[in-house]
Amino acid sequence: MDTQLTGKRALVTGAASGMGKAIAEAFAGEGASVAVHARSIERAQETVDSITSAGGECLAVAADLMKANEIASMCAEAIAGLGGIDIVVNNAGVYDYVSVPNMTEEQWDRIVDTDLKAPFLVTKHILPTLLKQGKGGCLIYNASTNGKTADGLFSAYNAAKHGLIGFARCVAAEVGEHRINVNTICPGWVDTKMAVDFHTKWSKENKLDYDAFWQEDMADTNMLHRVGEPRDIADFAVYLASERGRFIHGQAINICGGLCYW
């Protein structure tokens, strides 16, 4: 399929592993030049090596997404290094699970600042260039099905993801007339390090068999009864970023095997 990403310039946050890595690799494989963001240049290197060894074009950019000045510098570096910008995927995210009475302000701030404030800041710093270029563009936000559901012990994460969907819809209303497509993708459980870490910790704390818990929580909760893979998310991100996704705008789209269907 001609996805028409040749010549496009993309920034993907949280691209050191998991869904972000898969998206960055998929974009590069479709001809885009990619700025691979991670917390440090060293953490981005595996993705950079994967892309360059396959003949793709990329550069590494770094920022702690809890530090506004680093986000601003990272965006400027990505734009300069790519020679402009066409696509941005706000993918990076963190989580924790804890009851509201036991949650500290530091835990709340870490999750909300990374999962909601950082995408706002990235958007704030990228949009002026997209608008000035006058050629349209694509903004994609990774919100999770948690942005549509209520899950005990995940209040900060779910609040941030609900907020991210709302923010993306407002951005869509603000920039649609400039041919900048804005959408949110909402993955269910996907086989990533974050998922493995959660299931390992939860199974130990609750004295569960890890393999049985993984199957029950990762696969059996969705209608396809299989575990999502990072490439499932990456393939749809490519579609949204291509000309073929030109009339999809302001949506929060589930990629979850039927785990969430609203």
Secondary structure, DSSP 8 states (H G I E B T S, - for coil): -----TT-EEEESS-SSHHHHHHHHHHHHTT-EEEEEESSHHHHHHHHHHHHHTT-EEEEEE--TT-HHHHHHHHHHHHHHHTS-SEEEE---------TTT--HHHHHHHHIIIIIHHHHHHHHHHHHHHHHTS-EEEEEE--GGGTS--TT-HHHHHHHHHHHHHHHHHHHHHGGGTEEEEEEEE-SBSSHHHHHHHHHHHHHTT--HHHHHIIIIITTSTT-S-B-HHHHHHHHHHHHSGGGTT--S-EEEESTTS---
